Amino acid sequence: MAEASPGVVIVGGGLAGGLLALALRELGAPVTLIDAAPAAMEANSVASASAISYGAVPGWPLAATPLARLAAGASRRWRRLQRQHGALGWRAVGLRLHGDNRALRRLSRLGVLPFGQVDTAVLERRWPELLVAAGVERIAAAVERLDPLPLGGAALALSNGRTLQAAVVVLAAGSGCRQLWPQLTERCRTSWAAVLELPAVPAALGLGTCWLPQRFARVPLERRAHQLQAPERVLDPGLVPRGDGALLGQLTLVRPALEPGLPPAAPVTEQQLRQALAADPWGATLAALPGALRQAGVAFCSDGRPLVGPLATGIWAFTGFSAGFSQVPVLAPLLARCLVGAADPAGAQTALRRLGLWPVEPWG
């Protein structure tokens, strides 16, 4: 027999689902979060997308769009969240850019570019206790089936045998969203990201410093994903602190199909990642460092605009972010207001419309 779940049910407990749950609890809404994501760093190399992210939070717009300008203020939101909930891993750090733009490199060396980074090891460790303390009900299970209800919302069949019915369901499961909602717009797709987890930060690069490329090759590849006839890979050579160690490199694989498919073979992917680093002027000296491969499926939108809004009556999307650690914290409060009737949903919809995000499916 189906159990009625009050308030909002969120599917997916990563960055998007967790920050949306906190934003809803700030408005006093009951929240149930369903998540069966693997542990942050499993021995089989498959991790959550949040866990292997660089966690970058630039303090300047990365593009000339309203969304990029809003995301440039994400550090203020992270600081506020940490004042409310304790350490979440955000900190102001040094930024060193490498690439062909000497002026930009010089600005990064001088510390002129405001920059923050979320240590995903801290965030992953804090999620469980933080969400419970905020009053979020957490269910450790996978959603095996989602069936829309005639009057709105959905019935969710869980891997633990339970069935939940909810009037409001948010899909925040990243690359798993299409499995639950196959009619998801084709601009929302999945890539596979791979990094090397190092046991320590190389001494020559300095503790507390993020090294990133001036231009990310991943973004242009995502923009032409719908044109691909065969799988393509690109490397974004960077290094960021994570816990006591670091994450090195970011190899992105985009396949032509909409479905994520099986994870790439770990030994082959590690070899490809190390070879790509060895061929890069910045990464050549780091390519042979000892480290473990970690990879994850990552949801993205080919036009750069994430899915933030309704898919059907009572069924919503919150996925497809190209810069999650900047975009999610500033968009979660807006979506929360849309979901809670007493919190000015019309104003929040207007704000999302001005950002080019509402409605969700005009290009689907």
N, C-alpha and C positions, 0 to 999 in steps of 0.2 A: 504494500500500500504506500502511495506517495505521501511524503511529509511536506507540509506547507512551510516554506521558509520566509520569514518576515523580512522586510527591507530589501536590500540589494544583494544579489549573489554575484560574486566576481569569480570567473574561471581563470586561473593563472596567478601565481604568487610571486612573480618576479618583480622587477622594478615598476612596471606599469600597474600591475594589480595591487602591489603593496602600497604605493603612494596614493593610488585612487582610494584604497580602503581607509587610509589615514585622513584624506580630505573629506570623505563621507562621514567619518566619525567626528570630525571637527564640527560638522553640521548636525550632529546628533542622530544620524541615520543608523539603524541596525545593519550590520554588514556580515555576510558569510563569505569567506574566501576558500575556494577549493583549489588545491594544488597538489600535484604528485610529481613535481619537478625532481630530477636527480639531485643528489648532494652536489654542492658547488664544484667539487673537484673529485670525480670518481676515477678509480683505477683504469677503467676502460676508455678514458680520455674524453668522454662525453660530459659536458657541463651545461649549466644554464647560460643563456646569452648574456645575462647581467654579470655573471661571475667572470667572464673572460673579456669584458669590455675594457677599453682604456679608461672609462669613467671621466672623460674630459668635460670640463665646464668652462668654456671660453667666456670671457667677460666683454666680448665685442661681437657684433653681428657677423655671421659667416656668409651672409648673402643679403641682397637688398630687398628683403621681403618683410612683411609685418611679423610673421612667425619668427624669423631670425632675430629681429629686434627684440621681441618678447623673450626669446630664449637667452639672449645676452644678459638678462637679469636673473638667471636661474640660481646663481650663487646666493642671492638674497633669500630666495625661498629655502635653499639648503640650510643657511644659517638659522632661519626661523625654525625649521623642523628640528634642528639640533638643540635649539634653546628649549623646545617643547619636550623632546623625547630623548635627549642625551645623544652621545656620539653616534653618528651614522656613517662616518668615514670621510665626509667632506673636509677639505682643508685647502688653504691657499698654498700653492707650490710654485717653484720656479719652472719656467717653460723655456726649452731650447728647441728652436725650429731648425730643421736642416732641409736644404733645397737650393734652387738656383737664384732666389731673390735675396741679394745681399742686404738690402735695406731692412727687409723683414727679419732676417737672421739677427741683424744688429739690434733691432727693437727687442727681440726676445732675450738677447744677452743682457741688455740694459734693464730688463724687468719692467719695461713700459707697458707691455701687454698684460692686462689683468687676467689671471688664470687660476682656476681651481680644479681639483681632482677628487673624485670619490674613490677611496680605497675600498674596492669591492669585497675584500676579505672581511673588513669590519662590518660592512653593510650586511653581508650574508650571515655573519655570526649574530647580529643584533635582531634580524627580522623576527624570529619566532617570539622572543620575549617582548619586543616592542609592540607587535600586533596584538598579542594577548593583553598587554597592559592598556592598550588603547580601546579594548572592548570588542575586538574583531573575533568572531567565531571562525576557527580554522578547521578544515576537514582535509585530512591527508588521504587523497584518493584521486583517481583519474576520472574525468568525465568521458564515458564511453559513447554516449548518445545524447543529443539535444533535440527535443521535439517541441516545436512551437505550440502554444495553447490557443484555442479559438478566440479567447478574449484578450490575448496578449501575454507576454512572458513565455516561459518554457518549462517543460519537465526535463530533469537531468538524471540520467541513469549513471550511477557511479560504480567504479570498480569494486567497491566494498559491499555491493549488493543493495545499497540504499537508492531510493528515488526521491528527488526533491522537486517540488513545484515552487516557482517564484514568479512574481509579477514583473520583476525587473532583473535581467541577467546581463552582465557585461562580459564580453569575450576579450580577455587581456592575456591570452595564452601564447602570444607571439606566433611562432611558426606552426603551432597546433590549432590555430583558429580555423583554417580552411577545412580541416577534418571535421570540425563540428558544424561549420556553416559553408558547405561546398559552393554555394552561389556567391561567395565573397567576390567583390570586384577583382578583375584580372590585374589591376594595377598594384594590388597587394600580393607580393611574392615572397619567396624564401631563398636565402643564401646559406651557405655553410661557412662559418668563420673558424679559423684555427690560429692558435698562438702557442708559444713556448712559455711554460711557467718555470722561471729560474729560481733556484734556492736562495739567491742573494743578488742585490744590485751590483753590477760591475763597478769596482772602486773608481775607475777612470771616469765614469759618467756622473758620479756624485749622488749622494743620498738626497731624497726629497726633491728630485728634479724629474720632470717629464720631458722626454725627447720625442718629438712628433714631426712628421713630414709637413711641409708647407701646403701641399695639395694632396688630398686623399684620392687614390686611384679607384677606390671602391665606389665613390659617388657617381662618376661617369659610367661605370659598368652597370650600376643599378638603373641609371636613366635609360639605357638601351637594352635592358633585360628582355623586353618584349620582341626585340629584333634578333635575338640569338638563335642560331641553328645548331650550335654545339656548346657544351660547357666551356666556360672561360674562368681563368683565375687571375687575380692581381694581388700584388703585395703592397701593403702600407707599412714601411719600416719604422717602427717606433719602440720605445721602452718606457714603461710607467711602473712606479712602485706598487706592489700588492702584498699586504701583510709584511712578513720579514723578507720577502723576495721581490720578484718583478715579473711582468708580462712582457715578452719580446716578440715583435713582429705581429702582423695580422694578415693572414692569407685568406682571401675571400673567393669562394667558388660559387658561381651563379649558373644554374642549369636552365635550359629552355622551358622545362615543364613547370606548371604551377605548383605541383605537389613537391614537398621537400625531398622525398625519397630517402634512402638509407644513408647514414653518415658515411663519408668517404673513408676508405681504409686508412687507419691511423699510421701504419709504417710508411705508406706511400705519401701521405699528406705531410708527415714530418720531413721526409726527404725533399719534397717539393718546397717546403717552407725554408729549410736550411739552404737549399740551392739558390732560391730567390734572394735570401739575405746575403749569401756569399757574392752574388752578382751585383749587389747594390753598393755604391761608394760608401755610404754611412754604415751599412750593416755587415760589411765584409769581415771586420775584426770580431764580430759577435756571433757569427753563424755557427761556430763549433762549440759554443758554450754548452755545458751540460744543463739539460732542462727536460721537462715532460710535456708532451703535446696535449693540448686541451682544445676541443672543438665543440661547436654548438650550432643549431639551426637558428637563423636570425630572420625575423620578418622585416620587410621593407616595402616602401611604395615607390613605384618606378617614376612617379612625377614629383617625389620629394614631399608630398603632403600626407601625413599620417591619417589613419582612420579614427576619427573622434566624433562619434554620433550614432544615431539609430540605424539599425539594419532592418528592423521590423518592429511591430508594436511590442514594446517591452524588452526588446533584444538590442543591445548596443555593442559597438566596437570601440576598443582602445588599444590600438596596435599599429605596427608599421612605421616606427620612428627611425629616422635616419641619424639622429643625434639624441638618443634617449635620455642621457643624464642631464641634458639641457632642456629638452622639450617636455619630457614627462612631468617634472615638478611644477612647471608653470601652467600646463594644460589640465592636470588632474583636478585642481580646484574649480576650473570652469566646467568640466564634465560633471563633477559632483553637484554643482548648482543646477545643472540640467536635470539630474536624476532625482533631486529632492525638491518637491513642489513649492515648499515654503521659502526657498532660497533664491528667488528671482531667476527662474529658468529662462524667461524671455530675454533678460539682459545677458545671460551667459550664452544663449544661442546667437544673439547679435554679435557678441565678442568673437565667437568662433567663426561666424560668417565673415567678419572683417579680416580674420586671419586666413580666409580661403579654405576653411575646413568644414563648412556646413552648407548644404547637407553632405552626407558621407558619399553618396553614390551617384553624383551627377555625371561621372565619366565612365561608370561601370558598364 
